[in-house]
Each structure stands twice: as structure tokens, then as C-alpha cells.
Amino acid sequence: AEGAEPSPYITMTAAADYPTLRVTDVACDGVAKPVLWRQLSVSALNRQLTQPPSPVEGRLQRRGGADGSLVSERALAPLSGVAAGLGVAVEGAEPTAVYLEVSNTGALPLDWKILLRNEVEVEMENWVDLGEPSREMDAHQRFIVEQGVMEVAPRA
């Protein structure tokens, strides 16, 4: 209306951020840090960790995987992976310990945990049977986990 006082207003600017998790150090007896850093593709992993979640990652996180879990190659196919060369050893040899320092380098609090391929966050009904792996890669990865070829500690 004419002669009415203008309504108050304010201009605001905001910024959003995601928690930032990074690998900040690596160590393994007998392996130089720069070699281990390249072998484990830490730079590529850190690049992925700095990106906001993609729409595919958001859907997978909400649903627990494309097929209800993250235990199959099919469930993980939409994600881009990072190759980590852990080497080989002779059966019965001393285990090799590889240490990664994982840090929250951002300003936001962060809770995280590492899940192996056979672990799911969603509770499975007692009638669910994941069956046998249909692909060689799934079978190989399941073997590694089930035989305890690799161990991750701590997990969070």
C-alpha cells in the first residue's frame, strides 16, 4: 500500500561443509613412506574423501547397498574404487603390519568406522541367505575375510 513502511529484510550468506576424514600418515616396517603412500594409493583415497557424497553414495548409504548390503561387487559397482597394493607373502610367514593414521582434518565432529565386505550395518532378517558369490572377485574377497588373511584394528 502507498505510504506503508517497507517490510524489514536481511541478506544472509551461508556456507556448508562436510566432515573431513583423511589419511595423514602411513608406516610399515621395511617400506619407505613415499613408496607405501604410492602403493596404497593414499593420495587418490584422500582426494575421494574430500569430495561431497555423490548421489549414488547417498542412495547406497540410505539403503545399505544396491542390493540391501555392501557385500557384492554389484552393490559396489557404481562407486569408484581406490587400488591398494598390499603385496603378497608366503603362507605361514610373519604377518605384515601396515599402519595408517586417519585424522579428522575438518572443523566438524566426525564419527566413522571401517566395515569389511562381509559386514553390513543393516540388521538382516533370519531368513536372509546371501548365498554363494557369483563372481570370482566376490569369492576371492570373501575368502580373504573369512580366512582372516587381513585384519583391521581399530575399526573406528
Sequence and secondary structure as in RCSB ss.txt:
>XXXX:A:sequence
AEGAEPSPYITMTAAADYPTLRVTDVACDGVAKPVLWRQLSVSALNRQLTQPPSPVEGRLQRRGGADGSLVSERA
LAPLSGVAAGLGVAVEGAEPTAVYLEVSNTGALPLDWKILLRNEVEVEMENWVDLGEPSREMDAHQRFIVEQGVM
EVAPRA
>XXXX:A:secstr
 TT                 EEEEEEEETTB HHHHHHHTTHHHHHHHHHS   HHHHHHHHHTSTTSSS SHHH
HTTS           TTS    EEEEEEE SSS        TT  SS   TT    S SSHHHHHHHHHHHTTS 
      
